[in-house]
Amino acid sequence: MKEGQYAYANPALTGLSEAVKGEILKIRENPFIGQELAIRDASGRIYFGSSKYFTIAK
């Protein structure tokens, strides 16, 4: 994964009924949870969390 790519945020992270697709804004190493991602969806909402909740969009 790298910034600028698109990824899906898992519903377990977002609390919504389906996955959310967004552009990866930032990837950083969090000392407590490991790799952390932030994505922005088409509506401008930002979701962030552990990389285990994201999958790369094809």
Backbone as a printed PyTorch tensor [residue, N CA C, xyz], in Angstrom:
tensor([[[  0.8360,  -1.1750,   0.0000],
         [  0.0000,   0.0000,   0.0000],
         [  0.8830,   1.2410,   0.0000]],

        [[  0.4080,   2.2590,  -0.7330],
         [  1.1290,   3.5250,  -0.7340],
         [  0.1310,   4.6630,  -0.9020]],

        [[  0.5440,   5.8420,  -0.5250],
         [ -0.3150,   7.0150,  -0.6180],
         [ -0.7160,   7.2530,  -2.0610]],

        [[ -1.9690,   7.6620,  -2.2670],
         [ -2.4850,   7.8880,  -3.6120],
         [ -3.2740,   6.7150,  -4.1600]],

        [[ -3.0500,   5.5180,  -3.6400],
         [ -3.8210,   4.3510,  -4.0570],
         [ -5.1980,   4.4110,  -3.4080]],

        [[ -6.0930,   3.5580,  -3.8840],
         [ -7.4200,   3.4710,  -3.2970],
         [ -7.5310,   2.1940,  -2.4810]],

        [[ -8.2740,   2.2760,  -1.3800],
         [ -8.4500,   1.1350,  -0.4920],
         [ -9.8770,   1.1300,   0.0440]],

        [[-10.3110,  -0.0280,   0.4840],
         [-11.6160,  -0.1830,   1.1250],
         [-11.4230,  -0.2690,   2.6280]],

        [[-12.2410,   0.4760,   3.3760],
         [-12.2490,   0.4070,   4.8310],
         [-13.3330,  -0.5750,   5.2490]],

        [[-12.9780,  -1.5190,   6.0730],
         [-13.8640,  -2.5690,   6.5510],
         [-15.0080,  -1.9800,   7.3760]],

        [[-16.2320,  -2.5410,   7.2600],
         [-17.3520,  -2.0690,   8.0680],
         [-17.1060,  -2.1690,   9.5790]],

        [[-16.2310,  -3.0550,  10.0120],
         [-15.9030,  -3.1610,  11.4370],
         [-15.2210,  -1.8830,  11.9280]],

        [[-14.5570,  -1.1870,  11.0420],
         [-13.8850,   0.0790,  11.3860],
         [-14.8460,   1.2610,  11.2640]],

        [[-15.6270,   1.2960,  10.1850],
         [-16.4640,   2.4620,   9.9070],
         [-17.7880,   2.4510,  10.6600]],

        [[-18.2810,   1.2680,  11.0020],
         [-19.5860,   1.1700,  11.6500],
         [-20.7440,   1.2270,  10.6610]],

        [[-20.4310,   1.2330,   9.3740],
         [-21.4570,   1.2590,   8.3350],
         [-21.7880,  -0.1570,   7.8900]],

        [[-22.7990,  -0.2960,   7.0280],
         [-23.2270,  -1.6260,   6.6030],
         [-22.3590,  -2.2270,   5.4980]],

        [[-21.5820,  -1.3880,   4.7940],
         [-20.7190,  -1.8990,   3.7250],
         [-19.3760,  -1.1870,   3.7350]],

        [[-18.4230,  -1.7420,   3.0100],
         [-17.0710,  -1.1730,   2.9490],
         [-17.0990,   0.1880,   2.2530]],

        [[-16.1820,   1.0550,   2.6500],
         [-16.0760,   2.3960,   2.0880],
         [-14.7850,   2.4870,   1.2850]],

        [[-14.8930,   2.9710,   0.0370],
         [-13.7170,   3.1300,  -0.8100],
         [-13.2080,   4.5620,  -0.6880]],

        [[-11.8870,   4.6880,  -0.5570],
         [-11.3030,   6.0200,  -0.4690],
         [ -9.8410,   6.0230,  -0.8580]],

        [[ -9.3180,   7.2130,  -1.0820],
         [ -7.9120,   7.3860,  -1.4340],
         [ -7.0630,   7.4240,  -0.1730]],

        [[ -5.9430,   6.7100,  -0.1950],
         [ -5.0450,   6.6900,   0.9560],
         [ -4.3440,   8.0370,   1.0530]],

        [[ -4.5490,   8.7090,   2.1840],
         [ -3.9390,  10.0140,   2.4150],
         [ -2.6050,   9.8990,   3.1200]],

        [[ -2.5400,   9.0150,   4.0960],
         [ -1.3350,   8.9320,   4.9210],
         [ -1.1680,   7.5090,   5.4450]],

        [[  0.0740,   7.0780,   5.4900],
         [  0.4430,   5.7990,   6.1040],
         [  1.5310,   6.1160,   7.1130]],

        [[  1.3420,   5.6310,   8.3330],
         [  2.3750,   5.8890,   9.3420],
         [  2.5050,   4.6870,  10.2620]],

        [[  3.6260,   4.6310,  10.9390],
         [  3.8700,   3.5780,  11.9220],
         [  3.4170,   4.0790,  13.2920]],

        [[  2.4310,   3.4170,  13.8310],
         [  1.9350,   3.7320,  15.1640],
         [  2.5820,   2.7430,  16.1300]],

        [[  3.2370,   3.2100,  17.1850],
         [  3.9420,   2.2950,  18.0910],
         [  3.0160,   1.3360,  18.8550]],

        [[  1.7250,   1.6280,  18.8770],
         [  0.7940,   0.7900,  19.6330],
         [  0.0380,  -0.2110,  18.7710]],

        [[ -0.3040,   0.1790,  17.5290],
         [ -1.1070,  -0.7230,  16.6910],
         [ -0.3990,  -1.1340,  15.4050]],

        [[  0.7970,  -0.6770,  15.1790],
         [  1.5170,  -1.0030,  13.9480],
         [  1.1980,  -0.0050,  12.8600]],

        [[  1.1050,  -0.4620,  11.6280],
         [  0.8610,   0.4300,  10.5030],
         [ -0.5660,   0.9710,  10.5640]],

        [[ -0.7020,   2.2790,  10.3960],
         [ -1.9860,   2.9610,  10.4650],
         [ -2.2270,   3.7030,   9.1540]],

        [[ -3.4430,   3.6120,   8.6330],
         [ -3.8090,   4.2690,   7.3830],
         [ -4.9010,   5.2850,   7.6170]],

        [[ -4.9280,   6.3000,   6.7650],
         [ -6.0240,   7.2690,   6.7310],
         [ -6.4860,   7.3670,   5.2840]],

        [[ -7.8060,   7.2430,   5.0560],
         [ -8.3620,   7.3700,   3.7100],
         [ -9.4470,   8.4440,   3.7100]],

        [[ -9.6800,   9.0410,   2.5280],
         [-10.7680,  10.0050,   2.3450],
         [-11.7150,   9.4450,   1.2970]],

        [[-13.0100,   9.3550,   1.6340],
         [-13.9910,   8.8350,   0.6850],
         [-14.4650,   9.9420,  -0.2530]],

        [[-15.3700,   9.6090,  -1.1670],
         [-15.8540,  10.5590,  -2.1720],
         [-16.6120,  11.7310,  -1.5480]],

        [[-17.1600,  11.5430,  -0.3550],
         [-17.8940,  12.6160,   0.3320],
         [-16.9850,  13.5060,   1.1660]],

        [[-15.7060,  13.1670,   1.2350],
         [-14.7550,  13.9570,   1.9980],
         [-14.5430,  13.5040,   3.4280]],

        [[-15.2420,  12.4360,   3.8380],
         [-15.0540,  11.9050,   5.1910],
         [-13.7350,  11.1480,   5.2620]],

        [[-13.0850,  11.2450,   6.4030],
         [-11.7980,  10.5840,   6.6090],
         [-11.9630,   9.4620,   7.6230]],

        [[-11.4300,   8.3040,   7.2830],
         [-11.4320,   7.1320,   8.1640],
         [ -9.9830,   6.7350,   8.3990]],

        [[ -9.6660,   6.3730,   9.6240],
         [ -8.3020,   5.9290,   9.9020],
         [ -8.3240,   4.8200,  10.9320]],

        [[ -7.2870,   3.9810,  10.8700],
         [ -7.1660,   2.8710,  11.7970],
         [ -6.0570,   1.9370,  11.3600]],

        [[ -5.9850,   0.8180,  12.0490],
         [ -4.9740,  -0.1930,  11.7680],
         [ -5.1090,  -0.7150,  10.3390]],

        [[ -3.9960,  -1.0270,   9.7300],
         [ -4.0090,  -1.5130,   8.3340],
         [ -4.7740,  -2.8150,   8.1740]],

        [[ -5.0140,  -3.5380,   9.2640],
         [ -5.7640,  -4.7940,   9.1480],
         [ -7.2170,  -4.5690,   8.7420]],

        [[ -7.7260,  -3.3360,   8.8380],
         [ -9.0920,  -3.0040,   8.4710],
         [ -9.2140,  -2.4770,   7.0460]],

        [[ -8.1270,  -2.4840,   6.2680],
         [ -8.1350,  -1.9480,   4.9230],
         [ -7.6730,  -2.9890,   3.9270]],

        [[ -8.2590,  -2.9430,   2.7360],
         [ -7.8190,  -3.7780,   1.6180],
         [ -7.6660,  -2.8760,   0.3950]],

        [[ -6.6890,  -3.1770,  -0.4450],
         [ -6.4350,  -2.3870,  -1.6530],
         [ -7.5690,  -2.5990,  -2.6540]],

        [[ -8.0510,  -1.5030,  -3.2350],
         [ -9.0910,  -1.5640,  -4.2680],
         [ -8.4350,  -1.9000,  -5.6010]],

        [[ -9.1050,  -2.7060,  -6.3890],
         [ -8.5700,  -3.1000,  -7.6980],
         [ -9.2590,  -2.3560,  -8.8000]]])
